[in-house]
Amino acid sequence: MTASCANPDILMPNSVDVPPNDQVCPFVLEYLPLKTGETTARLDFASADLGLYSYQLNLKATPPHPERPLQFRVHLGATQTQGTRILHYAKMKAEYVLKVDNPEFKCDRTVTAAPGSPSGTAAAFEVSYEPCSIGECRATLTLSASTGDEYTVPLFGTCLPPKPQGPFIVKAGANVVIPFRNPFAVATNFTFQVDNPAFSVAKLTESIKQRSSYRILVSFDGSQTSGRGEVAAKLTVSCPHVTSGADSSAVQWVFYLKGVSA
C-alpha cells in the first residue's frame, strides 16, 4: 500500500507491506513541528486491491525544552567566551535573532543556519560573560527565526574577586605597561598605589570609562638598589563603592612587580 500525508512536518515511509490473515502491520511516523500549537492532518493508505484507508492525526506541538545550559566562572575584570550550537530543522535557510536578558552576557546579534535535515543542521555561535559585580547571576538567551523556530539557552555566571597577577618584570631605569580594564557599567575613578618607593606610577588616579581598557605605566628607579639583586613590590588598584547590581565596594586588584638591574 502507498502511504501519504500532506503535512510537511510528518516524516514517514511512502509505502507499507501488509501481511495476510489480519496480522498486525506496524507503521512508524515522526512528527517534527517547527511551530507550537495544535493542528490536524490526514494520513492515507491506498491499494488497488484493498482500497483507501484514511486516518485523522491530531497533532500538538509544545514549546521546546531549553538547550544545554552554559556555565561561566571568571574573576572580576576578565571575560570568558564559550561556543555552543543549536540544531536547525526547517528545510529552508534561516537567520536567527539572538537576544539575552542580562547585559553581563554578550553574543552576536544574528546567526545564519543552512537548510535543515531530519537529523538537524548545526548553527554555531559564541557567548561571552563579562561580569560587573562579584557573585552569581543568570540569564536566558533566546534565538528566534522568521520560520517560527525558537530556542532558549540558560546562562549561569559566577564572578570571583580579582585574581592577583604577576610578577611583572621592570628593568632599572625603565618602565612596564600593565593592562587593566574597568569592568563596571559606569565610568569609575581608580587609584594606583605602589608599596615600594623604588617604583612609581605615571598617574595616581584616573577616571576610566565603563567597560574600557587602560594601560598602567609603572617605572622602576633602581638607583638606590644596586647590588641588591631583585626588588619586589606590589601595585594595588582600588576604587570606591560602585553600584552595579551588587555590592562592589572595597574591590582591589593586585599586581606583583619585580625590579631587576639593567
N, C-alpha and C positions, 0 to 999 in steps of 0.2 A: 504494500500500500504506500502511496505517496503521502507525505505529511507537509502541511503548510500552515503558516501563521503570518498575518500581515504586520504584526508588531515587530519593529526592528530590534527591540531590546530582548526578544526571545531568541535564544540560541538552541538549535536542535538539529538532529539529522533530518534529511529530506525524504527518507523512506524507512519503512519498517517491515520486517518479515513476520507474518502472522502464522503461528504454528497451528496444526489441525486439532480437532477434538476438544475445542473450548479450553485449550491451555492458556495460562496467563502469559501475556505478552508485555514485558516491561518496556516503558518508553521514558527516557530521561530528557528533560529540557532544563535550560538555565534561564533565569531572568536577571538581566544586568541593566537596571534602570539608571538613567542619568539625572532624573529629577525626582524629588519627593512627591508623594501624592498617591491617589488611588485611580485605577482605570480598569477596563475590561478588554479582552481580546478573544478572538475566535480561533480555535485550533481545529483543523480539518484533516481527516484521514479519508482518502479516496482510493477505490479499486474498481476495475471493470467488472469483477466477479462479485464483490461484496457490497458495492455501492458507496455512499458517502456517510461518514460518521463525523458529527460536529460536537465540539465541547466549548463551553464558555470558561475562560480563565479569568478569575478575579485577582487582580494584581495590586499589590500595595508596596510602595517604596518608602521606607522610613529614612530619617536623616542619617548620614553615615557616622560611624564611630570616629572619635578623634584619632589622628595619626599618632605614631610613636612619639612620646614626649622628648624634648631636648633639655638636657640638664647642663647648666653652666656654673662654673666655680672660678672666681677670679679675685685678685687683690684690687683694692680701690686705686684707680689711676691707670689700670690696664684694660685691655679689650680681649675678649675671646670670641673666635668665629668658628662655627660648625657648619658642615654641609649636610643636607638631607634631601629627600625627594618625595614626590607623590607619583601615583600611577594613574595615567590618563587613559580612559576607556572609550571616549567618543571617537567616532570614525573620521572626524574632521579635525584639522589643526585648530588649536585654541590658544588664546592668550589669557593667562590668569592674572588677576589684580591681587596684590598682596597688601594686607593691612594688619598692623599689630596695635594692640590697645595699650601699650606701655612704651613711653619714649626711651627707656633704657635698652630696648631691643631695636635693632635696625636690620633692614633687608631691602632687596631690590623692589622697585615698585611693581614690576611685572616679570613673568616668566612664561616662555613660549613652549607649548607641548606639541610634539609631532602627532600626526593622526594615530589614534589608539588601535589596540588589538584586543582580542578576547582576554589575553593574559595581562594587558596593561602596558603602556609605554611610559617609561620613566621620564619625569621632568625634574631636573635637579636645580637647587638654589642654595644660598647661604644665609645664615642668620648670625648677627653679631650682638654681643652683650657688652655694653659699656656702662657700668653702674655709676650712680652719683651719690650713693649713700651706702653705709655698711649695714648688712642684714640680708634678709631674704625677700624675694619678690617673685611674682608670677605674672604671666601674660598669656594671651591667646592670639596666635597668628591665623588669619583667615585668608584662604585663597578661593577666589570665585571667578568663573568664566561665563561668557555670554551663552555658552551651550547649556548652562544650568548646573554644571558641576560645581560643588563647593566642598572644601576640605578645611579642617581646623587642626592646628598643631599646638598642643600645650607647651609652654615655655616656662622653665623654672630657673631662677638665678640666685646664686649665693655670693655676696660680696664680703670679702675678708678685709681686715685692716691692711694698710700699705705694708709691703714687704721691704725690709732693708735691702739695699743694693750696694754693690761694690766688692772689693775696693777699686776706686778709680785712681790710676797712677798719674802723678803730676811731677814732671822734672823741675829741678830748681831753676827759678827764673822764667818759668813757662806757665802755661795755664791749660786747663782741660774744660771741655764743654760737657755738661751733664744734662741729658734730655729730661724734661719734666712736662707734665700735662695737667691742666685744670680739668678734673673730671666732672665738676659741678655744672648744673644747668644755668648758673648765673655767673657774671663776672665777679671775681673774688680777689681780695688783697692777700698776698702771701709774703711771709717774712723768711729771710735766709740767714742762718747763723752758723758760724764755724767755731768749734771749741778749742782751736789751736791758733794763736796769733801768727804763726808762720804761714797760715793760709788766709786768703781773703776772697770775698765775692765782689763782683762788679757792682751789684746793687743789693742793698739790704732789704728792700721791699719792692714789690711790683704788683700791679693790678693786671691780672691775666683774664682774657675773655673766656666766656663759657666754652667748655669742651675744646680748648685750644692748646697747642703745644708751645713750649717755651724753652729757651736754651739758657741754663745757668752757667755763668763763666766763673771758674774758680782758679785762682792763681796761688803759686807756691813760691815764697821768697827764697828760703833755703840758705840765706847768707849767714844766719846765726846758728845753723845746724850742721855745719861742715864737720865731718868726722863722726857723726852720729848715725850714719847709715840711713835707714828708712825712718821716716817720721809719719806717725799715724794721726788721723784727725777724723772728725765726724761733722758732716753738714746736715743740719736739721731744717727742714722746710715745714712751716706751720701756717695755719690760717685761723681766723676767728670762726665763730659759730656760723654755719651755713644751713639755711632751711632748704632741704631738698627731698622732702618726703620722710626723712628720719633725722634723728639727732646726729649731726656730723661734727659736733664741737670737739675740740681737743684732738683733731686729726693731725698726725705728723708723719712726714716722710723722712727717712734716714738714709743718707748716702755716706759710705765709708770712703775715706781718702787715704792715699799713701804717697808721701813726698819722697822722691829719690834724688840723689846727686846727679847733676847733668853729665 
